Amino acid sequence: MKQSNMLLPTLRENPADAEIKSHQLLVRAGFIRQIASGLYSYLPLGKRVLRKVEEIVRDEMDKAGAFEMLMPAMQPSELWKESGRWSTYGPELMRMHDRHNREFALGATHEEVITSIIRDEVNSYKKLPLTVYQIQSKFRDEKRPRFGLLRGREFLMKDAYSFHESFESLDETYEKLFKAYGNIFRRCGLNFRAVIADSGAMGGKDTHEFMVLSEVGEDTIAYSDTTEYAANIEMAPVIATYEKTDAEPKELEKVETPNQKTMADVAGFLGHSLSEGLKALMFKVDDRLVLVVTRGDHEVNDVKLKHLYNASVVDLATEEETRKAMNAGFGSLGPIGVPEEVDIVADEAVRYLVNASCGANEDGYHYINVNPGRDFDVKEYADLRFIQEGDPSPDGHGTIKFAKGIEVGHVFKLGKFYSENMNASYLDQNGKSNTMIMGCYGIGVSRTLAAIVEQFHDDQGITWPTAVAPFHVHLLALNVKNDEQRDLAEKIYETLIQAGVEVLFDDRKERAGVKFADSDLVGIPLRITVGKRAGEGYVEFKERQTGDQKDLHESEILSEINSFLG
């Protein structure tokens, strides 16, 4: 393609609202343009990269035995009400009414739609297992769209769904697609980890996220420093052991703590470490109030709390709800004298504390010399805190370290969550009706594009991996007014086209400096520059990622490109 005819508007300065490199560079290099907050158009170069990622996804999904289809983005609310998610998914679900006042949603995901299709079309064990997928735009009403393509309100996603007779069959497909996902992200050139994750609003039990390692990632990965263990931070179990001190329990005492609002304030005021204080937070678990107690140096993990209660929704209680139940504000809560209707649960570390401090459920006062079991009872002790760096790895090998990651893929073993709610069943070999077992597998195609740029860029611009680059070769004619340069560039261009090489030909009437800067910004893997030695048949051949360059005769170009492309 000739650059003079292409929509490729490059910018010299970063957009004012672009906080991260992928957002900055994709806009500056002319791959995307923002239409509204969280909404982007893909310009020709951006669309070419999307198509490359899609081709890799399709190839690996097809190899894994999945079949492509396409479902509507607009979904009737009745399906979501059948699954129970219409009322629980949250404000991210974009809802609307048609002219007949019928409720719809723009698809954030498609479990309900595909379950309804399979329910109506598949009724025999002979048609199972079955795996289908689509690549389609999804919509989520993000409260704060940010980071360009990493958190938008419309995004491109590959979602797949599998249906089974047995959990053994689900395990087999899950393993196939787990491996397919690894192949996809490796082919995209990414440095990633597959981590144990939480299924969240999707339902289901076993699940893994595929995380691209990046400092701009919004997720924290907890990983072993000696093994392959990795988990999303909210899913990593704590296996740390604790011991009680030899100190004798002292008499409980209430003390005044004026204007001490935080755990650090109270610890400093009372003269002890954070680990010697009790932190109490009030949560609303579905419709039940639960006071969660941890050590002062630990943080409550609301996902673990949700799993403890097998709850649908877990949120921090409001100040009003807390005061109504406890007669005290957030900074003065504690487990002593709690009303019967409020559950008290505590992290395992709490039971080993001796002579701790805690809020007195009276503003401006705390208890000291608090001892669990003597001064308050706990309904249940459990692992309720976030893992910390330096904790033992949950697999029993090494210690935990943290890294930031961008989620680009997620695989779920849904089980019967949707099929039971939506009556998706089949007849087995004996003519008996059974509920289908489901799996779900998603890849953020547009997020993957952004994640690639986060890992592949330098000070000059993007450095695309070959497999997903918009073109393989960027051919520059430095002076198109010079007959020798123009003619040689045209000859090379035609040769490469005939050989099936993807080439972008910069035939613009621009200065050499502009062409070099744009080429570095766009980041095509190979650059061929036709300049002053055109009369001798020589060009400059440069690799974008390494910066390696050499002069080649025109007769050597094609073999050098083929060698580079493998």
Number of C-alpha atoms within 10 A of each C-alpha: 15 13 15 12 10 13 12 19 14 17 15 10 10 15 13 7 11 15 14 17 24 26 24 20 27 25 25 23 23 21 24 23 18 13 9 9 13 21 17 18 13 18 17 16 21 22 16 17 21 20 15 17 23 19 14 18 23 20 14 19 23 16 13 18 13 21 16 15 11 11 15 11 16 17 21 18 19 14 18 22 15 16 19 16 18 16 10 13 16 11 12 13 19 17 18 15 12 8 6 6 8 11 14 18 19 22 24 22 21 20 22 24 19 18 24 17 12 17 18 12 11 17 18 17 18 12 13 17 17 17 21 19 23 19 21 18 20 21 22 22 18 17 10 11 17 18 20 26 27 26 18 24 24 21 21 20 24 23 24 25 24 25 28 23 23 15 15 10 17 21 14 11 23 21 14 15 22 21 13 19 25 18 15 21 24 12 17 22 17 21 14 18 22 23 24 23 23 25 19 13 12 16 18 19 14 16 20 22 26 25 27 24 22 17 15 17 19 13 18 18 28 27 26 24 17 11 13 12 21 27 24 24 22 22 19 26 18 18 15 14 10 12 9 10 10 7 8 9 14 13 11 16 12 15 15 13 18 12 12 19 15 14 23 16 14 26 19 13 12 15 10 14 15 20 19 21 29 26 29 26 21 25 23 18 21 15 11 12 21 22 24 25 29 24 27 23 14 19 17 22 18 20 19 20 23 18 13 14 12 11 14 15 17 20 13 16 18 14 12 12 16 21 15 11 14 21 14 20 20 20 24 27 28 28 27 17 12 18 11 7 10 16 18 24 23 28 22 21 22 25 18 14 22 20 20 24 30 30 29 25 23 16 20 18 21 25 23 20 20 27 21 18 9 9 13 14 16 18 8 12 16 15 20 28 26 19 27 18 14 14 16 21 27 21 16 11 14 17 19 22 18 19 16 18 22 25 24 24 25 24 27 24 25 25 23 19 18 26 23 16 15 20 18 24 22 23 17 14 10 6 10 10 15 17 22 29 24 28 25 25 23 22 24 23 25 26 21 25 22 24 28 22 22 24 21 19 19 15 8 14 24 28 23 26 22 18 17 24 24 27 22 23 26 27 27 28 29 25 19 21 10 13 12 20 24 19 16 21 28 17 12 20 23 14 14 18 13 9 11 9 18 16 23 21 20 24 21 16 13 13 11 15 10 10 19 14 15 22 23 22 24 27 30 26 28 25 24 24 25 27 23 15 15 22 14 11 17 20 27 19 23 19 18 23 18 9 10 9 14 10 15 15 14 18 11 11 20 15 10 13 16 11 9 13 13 6
